[in-house]
Amino acid sequence: INEKSNLFFEIIPSLIIIFLPALLISGPFLSDLGVTLVALLFLINSIKNNLTKYYNNHYFKFFFIFWIILIVSSLFSEETFLSLKTSLFYIRFGLFSLCFWYLVEKNNKILINLFYSIIICFLSLIVDGYIQSFLGKNILGWEINGSRASSFFGSELILGSYISRFFPILFGLFIFIDQKFKIKNKKLL
């Protein structure tokens, strides 16, 4: 039973978090599904194993108050159902963050795997973006949209946005991992 519990509450959420950069490339459905699944598994795990430590901090309390304010303001909006549809499930991002904290405390090698996952996504996007810029089509045969490369994002021109938002995370992970684990192959990075 402990192995099943370990699989559901640690291994599956860890894999989803590690592959989240790639899931974001695929579009919003898989990434939202992944975040929601991780949040639900952590909620179940925290109820089952009494993980109140993760909820008892100023950051989560502030986030929870913010979430309540979102719900209350949704109740007073003109389109109550439409507004509640987005604000009610916003709690998944707070639970996802708590799960990430929990998993890093259990096994901080998840950070190394996340680092390499982001590196692989960056390299594949950048190489594919250059191929699309120079040849007019990317690896999958998608044509360039105007003068801007979109790589695997298709018609969405968010390649630069994706890279610029993930770069600080990548850089922070590099510094953390370098200090903690002393990476030997720095020339490659």
Secondary structure, DSSP 8 states (H G I E B T S, - for coil): -HHHHHIIIIIHHHHHHHTHHHHHHH-HHHHHHHHHHHHHHHHHHHHHHT-GGGTSSHHHHHHHHHHHHHHHHHHTSSSHHHHHHHHGGGHHHHHHHHHHHHHHHH-THHHHHHHHHHHHHHHHHHHHHHHHHHHSB-TT--B-BTTB--GGGTT---HHHHHHHHHHHHHHHHHHHHHHH--S-TTT-
